Amino acid sequence: MTESKPQLVVYNTLTREKEPFEPFEPPYVRMYVCGPTVYDSAHIGHGMSYIVFDMIRRYLEYRGYRVRHVQNFTDVEDKIIKRSAELGISWQELTNRYIEEFLQQMDALNVKRAHVYPYASREIAEIIELIEGLIEKGYAYVVDGDVYFRVAKDDDYGKLSGRRLEDLKAGARVEVDERKENPLDFALWKAAKPGEPSWESPWGPGRPGWHIECSAMSLHYLGEQIDIHGGGADLIFPHHENEIAQSECYTGKTPFVKYWLHNGLLQLGGEKMSKSLGNLITLNEILERYDPNAFRLFVLSSHYRRPVTYTDESFAAAQRGLERFYAALEHPPANTLPGANDAALAAKARETHAAFDAAMSDDFNTAQALGALFDLARAINAARDAREIGPGFTEAQATLRELLEVLGFRLTEETRRGGAAATDVAPLVELLIEVRSELRKKREWALADLIRDRLAEQGIALEDTPEGTKWRAKS
């Protein structure tokens, strides 16, 4: 793409190494990301994954690629059927409720909307066509209205996860069924049971299995071969392994996906989040408690392939880091001097741009990229504190803003108002500013200065301007 930028390399789960990123038909990039199973509110693990792939999409677009992004909703599945029965509502009402909530949460997190959001229940014709093709080619068989994929017939099965067929055992979402030719054979179509949603098919009424929907949707909306397929590391096996088997056996084309990208998993205090353990934290809880930008900073402060541990302290640290960015983006103060070190600040901005591109070109290394942005923010804030403002200061601010927005941070005036306005201390600081203003009117300078000095000790800088007193967290 842009010649001045380094070659983009990405880690491919399939080959287990970094590879130059070369899509099938540049500048177009076909990207499929596995979406949620919508039977309950999304949790922070979901939020982490979709922030990661939002970052990847945004960076590709920044590089000049034209990304077509498809993300499915699994709206027909065992958990959905069970949950709707427990609540006494239809599966459609349940899934529509959580799909709408999910989209609102993604908007709040500034995650770009996918170009297409296919629903499993609306792709039945495409799913049936795919299953029929697999049966015709001998890769699938029918048993009492169920259809199973013949794992043993696919010589490449296990290549994504690195597992040998003879070593595999039936795992999660694989039901033990003596009717199957092989315990590892997985369901493409499930015969209808009383009270469950079902559709007519050549094998009788039923519904699709879990894995088949993503193959059908990616084929339908992106074609037989795609550039990027993304999801959490927990989907590598069996879900993505089965997607490869279905898709490549159906089309006869290899590879189905050129680059498999997987984000690390999010843990709570060192243990995996689990509904059975009762330790899930929903996105609604996070959005109520924190600035959405702080969640994004928390996620992107680690490399996307690494596991991340959530603690209250880690989120507080992300909020403090975010405040340094907010402070650096504040309007320059009045009554400043020409920037004695302005040329150096302009050079720093250009160095930061280069460092950012070098980091992001190396498998989207956001941790390193953010390190460069923090260095730039520190230089901007130092110039502000010295009241040395000039063209270099303006260039540095513009660079910082541009690159933070590439990473998906929402930087409106309201979002970053007052530097740390999104934190819990904002109301108290605003109150103290009002008290100080009244003291100044009464010419009680000593008490007014005491408030200013005590706030400074707590990391809060006050700035008296013709428009009133403004405050920010010091870096």
C-alpha positions in Angstrom: 0.0 0.0 0.0 1.7 3.3 1.1 5.3 2.8 -0.1 6.8 4.7 2.8 5.4 2.4 5.4 7.2 -0.9 6.4 6.0 -4.2 5.0 3.0 -5.5 7.1 3.6 -8.9 8.6 1.0 -10.9 10.5 1.1 -14.1 12.6 -0.8 -16.8 10.9 -2.2 -19.5 13.3 -2.3 -22.0 10.4 1.4 -21.8 9.6 2.5 -20.8 13.1 4.7 -18.0 11.8 4.7 -14.4 10.8 4.1 -13.9 7.1 4.0 -10.8 4.8 0.4 -9.6 4.4 -0.6 -10.1 0.8 -4.3 -10.4 0.2 -5.7 -12.3 -2.7 -6.8 -9.2 -4.6 -5.2 -6.1 -3.2 -6.3 -3.5 -2.2 -9.4 -5.5 -1.2 -9.4 -7.4 2.0 -12.1 -9.9 2.8 -12.4 -10.3 6.6 -14.7 -12.6 8.5 -15.0 -12.4 12.3 -16.9 -14.9 14.3 -19.8 -13.2 16.1 -21.5 -13.9 19.4 -24.1 -16.6 20.3 -26.9 -14.3 21.4 -28.5 -15.9 24.4 -27.2 -13.5 27.1 -25.5 -10.2 27.5 -22.0 -9.9 26.1 -19.1 -9.9 28.6 -15.7 -8.3 28.6 -14.1 -11.2 26.8 -16.4 -10.5 23.8 -15.5 -6.8 24.1 -11.8 -7.6 24.1 -12.1 -9.7 20.9 -14.1 -7.1 18.9 -11.9 -4.2 20.0 -8.9 -6.3 18.7 -10.5 -6.9 15.3 -11.8 -3.3 15.1 -8.1 -2.2 15.6 -7.0 -4.6 12.9 -9.6 -3.3 10.4 -8.9 0.3 11.2 -5.1 -0.2 10.7 -5.6 -1.9 7.4 -7.9 0.9 6.2 -5.3 3.4 7.4 -2.8 1.5 5.2 -5.1 2.0 2.2 -6.7 -1.4 2.1 -10.5 -1.6 1.3 -11.8 -4.0 3.9 -15.1 -5.8 3.6 -16.0 -7.0 7.1 -18.6 -9.7 7.8 -19.5 -10.8 11.3 -22.3 -13.3 12.0 -24.8 -13.7 14.8 -25.5 -17.2 15.9 -29.2 -17.0 16.7 -30.1 -20.7 16.5 -28.2 -22.9 19.0 -28.7 -25.2 22.0 -28.0 -22.5 24.6 -30.5 -20.2 22.9 -33.3 -22.8 22.9 -32.6 -23.6 26.5 -32.6 -20.0 27.6 -35.7 -19.0 25.8 -37.6 -21.9 27.3 -36.4 -20.9 30.8 -37.6 -17.3 30.2 -40.8 -18.4 28.6 -40.2 -16.3 25.5 -39.6 -17.1 21.8 -36.1 -17.7 20.6 -36.6 -14.8 18.2 -37.5 -12.4 21.0 -34.5 -13.5 23.0 -32.0 -13.2 20.2 -33.4 -9.9 18.9 -33.1 -8.5 22.4 -29.4 -9.4 22.8 -28.5 -8.5 19.2 -29.8 -5.0 19.7 -28.0 -4.7 23.1 -24.8 -6.0 21.5 -24.8 -3.4 18.7 -25.4 -0.6 21.2 -22.5 -1.9 23.2 -20.2 -2.0 20.2 -21.2 1.6 19.3 -20.4 2.7 22.8 -16.9 1.0 22.5 -16.4 2.8 19.1 -16.2 -0.5 17.3 -17.0 0.0 13.7 -20.1 -1.8 12.4 -19.4 -4.7 10.1 -20.6 -4.3 6.5 -22.8 -7.3 6.9 -24.3 -9.0 10.0 -25.8 -12.3 8.7 -28.0 -14.3 11.1 -27.8 -18.1 11.1 -31.6 -18.4 10.9 -31.7 -16.3 7.7 -29.1 -18.3 5.9 -30.9 -21.7 5.9 -31.0 -22.0 2.1 -27.2 -21.4 1.8 -26.6 -23.8 4.6 -28.7 -26.6 3.0 -27.0 -26.1 -0.3 -23.6 -26.4 1.3 -24.6 -29.6 3.2 -26.0 -31.1 0.0 -22.7 -30.5 -1.8 -20.8 -32.2 1.0 -23.1 -35.2 0.9 -22.7 -35.5 -2.9 -18.9 -35.5 -2.6 -18.9 -38.2 0.1 -17.8 -35.9 3.0 -21.1 -36.1 4.9 -23.8 -38.7 5.6 -27.4 -38.8 6.9 -28.6 -40.7 9.9 -32.3 -40.5 11.0 -32.6 -36.9 9.8 -29.2 -35.8 11.2 -26.3 -35.0 8.9 -22.7 -35.5 10.0 -19.3 -34.6 8.5 -16.9 -37.5 7.9 -13.8 -36.2 9.6 -11.7 -39.3 8.6 -12.2 -38.5 4.9 -10.5 -35.1 5.2 -6.7 -35.9 5.1 -5.9 -32.4 6.3 -8.2 -32.4 9.3 -6.3 -31.0 12.4 -3.9 -28.7 10.5 -5.1 -25.5 12.2 -4.9 -26.8 15.7 -1.9 -29.0 15.1 -3.8 -32.1 16.4 -3.5 -35.5 14.8 -6.8 -37.2 14.1 -5.8 -40.4 15.9 -5.1 -38.4 19.1 -8.3 -36.4 19.1 -11.2 -37.2 21.3 -14.8 -35.9 21.2 -14.7 -32.6 23.1 -16.9 -29.6 23.8 -20.1 -29.4 21.6 -19.5 -33.0 20.3 -22.2 -35.3 21.4 -21.5 -39.0 21.9 -23.7 -40.8 19.4 -23.4 -44.5 18.5 -25.0 -43.8 15.1 -22.0 -41.8 14.0 -19.3 -43.6 11.9 -16.6 -41.9 14.0 -17.0 -40.2 17.4 -15.3 -37.1 16.0 -17.8 -36.7 13.2 -19.7 -33.4 13.9 -23.2 -32.3 13.1 -24.0 -30.3 10.0 -27.8 -30.6 10.5 -29.8 -31.6 13.5 -33.2 -33.3 13.2 -36.0 -31.4 14.8 -37.1 -32.1 18.4 -40.5 -31.2 19.8 -40.7 -27.5 20.6 -37.5 -26.5 18.9 -37.2 -24.1 16.0 -36.9 -26.0 12.7 -36.8 -25.6 8.9 -37.6 -28.0 6.1 -34.7 -29.8 4.4 -34.1 -32.8 2.1 -33.4 -34.8 5.3 -36.6 -33.7 7.1 -37.3 -30.8 9.4 -34.3 -29.6 11.5 -31.8 -26.9 12.2 -28.1 -26.2 11.3 -25.2 -27.4 13.5 -23.0 -24.7 15.0 -20.0 -24.9 12.6 -21.7 -25.0 9.3 -23.2 -21.5 9.5 -19.9 -19.7 9.4 -18.8 -21.6 6.3 -22.0 -20.9 4.6 -22.0 -17.2 5.5 -18.3 -16.6 4.5 -19.0 -18.3 1.2 -22.1 -16.3 0.6 -20.8 -12.9 1.5 -17.1 -13.1 0.8 -16.5 -15.9 -1.7 -14.7 -19.2 -1.7 -11.4 -17.9 -0.4 -11.0 -15.0 2.1 -8.0 -13.1 3.4 -8.6 -12.9 7.2 -10.7 -15.0 9.5 -10.7 -13.8 13.1 -11.9 -14.9 16.5 -10.8 -15.8 20.0 -8.1 -18.5 20.6 -10.8 -20.7 22.1 -12.4 -21.1 18.7 -9.3 -22.7 17.0 -10.6 -26.1 17.9 -13.1 -27.4 17.1 -15.0 -24.5 15.5 -12.4 -23.1 13.1 -10.9 -26.5 12.4 -14.3 -27.7 11.3 -14.9 -24.6 9.2 -11.7 -25.3 7.2 -12.8 -28.9 6.7 -16.3 -28.0 5.5 -15.3 -25.2 3.3 -12.2 -26.7 1.6 -13.9 -30.1 1.0 -17.0 -28.3 -0.5 -15.1 -25.9 -2.8 -12.0 -28.0 -3.5 -10.0 -24.8 -3.1 -7.1 -24.3 -0.6 -6.6 -22.3 1.4 -10.1 -21.4 2.5 -8.5 -18.6 4.6 -5.1 -17.1 3.9 -4.5 -15.6 7.4 -6.0 -17.0 10.5 -5.8 -14.4 13.3 -6.7 -15.2 16.9 -6.8 -13.0 20.0 -5.7 -14.2 23.4 -8.3 -14.8 26.1 -9.2 -12.6 29.0 -9.0 -13.8 32.5 -10.2 -12.5 35.8 -7.6 -12.5 38.5 -5.8 -15.3 36.8 -8.7 -17.6 36.2 -10.8 -18.1 33.1 -14.2 -16.4 33.0 -17.0 -18.9 33.3 -20.7 -18.7 33.7 -20.6 -21.8 35.9 -18.0 -20.0 38.2 -20.2 -16.9 38.3 -17.3 -14.7 37.5 -18.5 -13.1 34.3 -18.3 -9.3 34.0 -20.7 -7.9 31.4 -20.0 -5.1 29.0 -22.9 -3.2 30.5 -21.1 -3.2 33.9 -17.8 -2.0 32.3 -19.6 0.8 30.4 -21.4 1.9 33.5 -18.1 2.1 35.5 -15.5 3.2 33.1 -14.7 5.5 30.1 -15.0 3.2 27.1 -11.6 4.5 25.9 -10.1 3.1 29.1 -11.3 -0.3 28.2 -9.8 0.0 24.7 -6.5 1.2 26.2 -6.6 -1.8 28.6 -7.0 -4.2 25.7 -4.5 -2.6 23.4 -1.8 -2.2 26.0 -1.0 -5.9 25.5 -0.3 -7.7 22.2 -3.5 -9.0 20.8 -2.3 -12.7 20.8 -1.4 -12.7 24.5 -3.9 -13.5 27.3 -4.9 -10.5 29.4 -5.8 -10.5 33.1 -8.5 -8.1 34.3 -8.2 -6.5 37.7 -9.7 -3.2 39.1 -6.1 -2.0 39.4 -5.3 -2.7 35.7 -8.4 -0.7 34.7 -7.4 2.2 37.0 -4.0 2.2 35.4 -5.6 2.3 32.0 -7.7 5.3 33.1 -4.6 7.2 34.3 -2.8 6.5 31.0 -5.9 7.8 29.1 -5.8 11.0 31.1 -2.3 11.7 30.0 -3.5 11.5 26.4 -6.5 13.7 27.1 -4.2 16.3 28.8 -1.9 16.3 25.7 -4.8 17.0 23.4 -6.2 20.0 25.4 -6.2 23.4 23.7 -3.0 25.2 24.3 -3.0 27.8 27.2 -3.2 31.5 26.6 -0.2 33.9 27.2 2.4 31.4 25.9 5.9 32.1 24.7 7.3 31.0 21.3 8.4 27.4 21.5 12.1 27.4 22.3 12.1 23.6 21.6 9.4 23.7 19.0 11.6 22.2 16.2 12.5 19.3 18.5 8.8 18.7 19.2 8.0 18.6 15.5 10.8 16.1 15.0 9.5 14.1 17.8 6.1 14.0 16.1 7.7 12.6 12.9 9.7 10.1 14.9 6.5 8.9 16.6 4.8 8.4 13.3 7.6 6.2 12.1 7.8 4.3 15.4 4.0 3.7 15.3 4.1 2.3 11.8 7.0 0.1 12.6 5.2 -1.4 15.6 1.9 -1.8 13.9 3.5 -3.3 10.8 4.9 -6.1 13.1 1.7 -8.1 13.6 -0.3 -5.2 15.0 2.0 -4.6 18.0 -0.3 -2.1 19.8 1.7 -2.3 23.1 4.8 -0.9 21.4 2.8 1.6 19.3 1.2 3.0 22.5 4.6 3.3 24.1 5.6 5.6 21.3 2.4 7.6 21.7 2.9 8.0 25.5 6.4 9.3 24.8 4.9 11.9 22.5 2.2 12.9 25.0 4.8 13.3 27.6 6.8 15.7 25.4 3.6 17.7 24.5 2.6 18.0 28.2 6.2 19.2 29.1 5.9 21.9 26.4 2.5 22.9 27.8 3.8 23.1 31.3 6.7 25.3 30.1 4.2 27.3 28.1 6.3 26.9 25.0 3.7 26.7 22.2 4.4 26.9 18.5 3.9 25.1 15.2 5.8 22.0 16.5 3.3 21.8 19.4 0.4 21.9 16.9 2.0 19.3 14.7 2.6 17.0 17.7 -1.0 17.3 18.9 -2.3 16.5 15.4 0.0 13.5 15.1 -1.1 12.2 18.5 -4.8 12.6 17.7 -4.4 11.0 14.2 -2.7 7.9 15.6 -4.9 7.4 18.6 -7.9 7.6 16.2 -6.2 4.9 14.0 -6.3 2.7 17.1 -10.0 3.5 17.5 -10.0 5.9 20.4 -13.0 8.3 20.3 -11.5 11.8 21.0 -14.4 14.2 21.0 -14.4 17.3 23.1 -17.0 15.8 25.4 -15.1 12.6 25.8 -11.9 14.3 26.9 -13.4 17.4 28.6 -11.3 18.5 31.5 -8.5 16.0 30.9 -9.8 13.4 33.5 -13.4 14.3 33.4 -14.5 10.7 32.9 -13.2 9.7 36.3 -15.0 9.6 39.6 -13.0 12.6 41.0 -14.5 15.0 38.4 -17.5 16.3 40.5 -15.2 16.9 43.5 -12.6 18.8 41.5 -15.3 20.9 39.8 -16.7 21.8 43.3 -13.3 22.8 44.6 -12.8 25.0 41.5 -16.1 26.8 42.3 -15.0 27.3 45.9 -11.7 28.6 44.8 -13.3 31.0 42.3 -15.5 32.5 45.1 -12.4 32.9 47.4 -10.6 34.7 44.6 -13.6 37.1 44.2 -13.3 37.8 47.9 -9.5 38.3 47.5 -8.8 35.5 49.9 -5.7 34.6 48.0 -4.1 32.4 50.6 -7.0 30.0 50.8 -7.5 30.0 47.0 -3.8 29.1 46.5 -4.1 26.4 49.2 -6.8 24.7 47.1 -4.6 25.0 44.0 -1.6 23.6 45.7 -3.4 20.7 47.4 -4.9 19.7 44.1 -1.5 19.8 42.5 -0.2 17.4 45.2 -2.9 15.0 44.0 -1.9 15.3 40.4 -4.5 17.8 39.3 -3.3 21.0 37.5 -5.4 24.1 37.4 -5.1 26.7 34.6 -6.8 30.1 34.9 -7.9 31.3 31.5 -10.1 34.2 30.2 -12.9 31.5 29.8 -12.5 30.3 33.4 -10.5 27.8 35.3 -9.7 24.5 33.5 -8.2 21.4 35.0 -6.3 18.3 33.9 -4.5 15.4 35.3 -0.7 15.9 35.2 1.3 13.3 33.3 
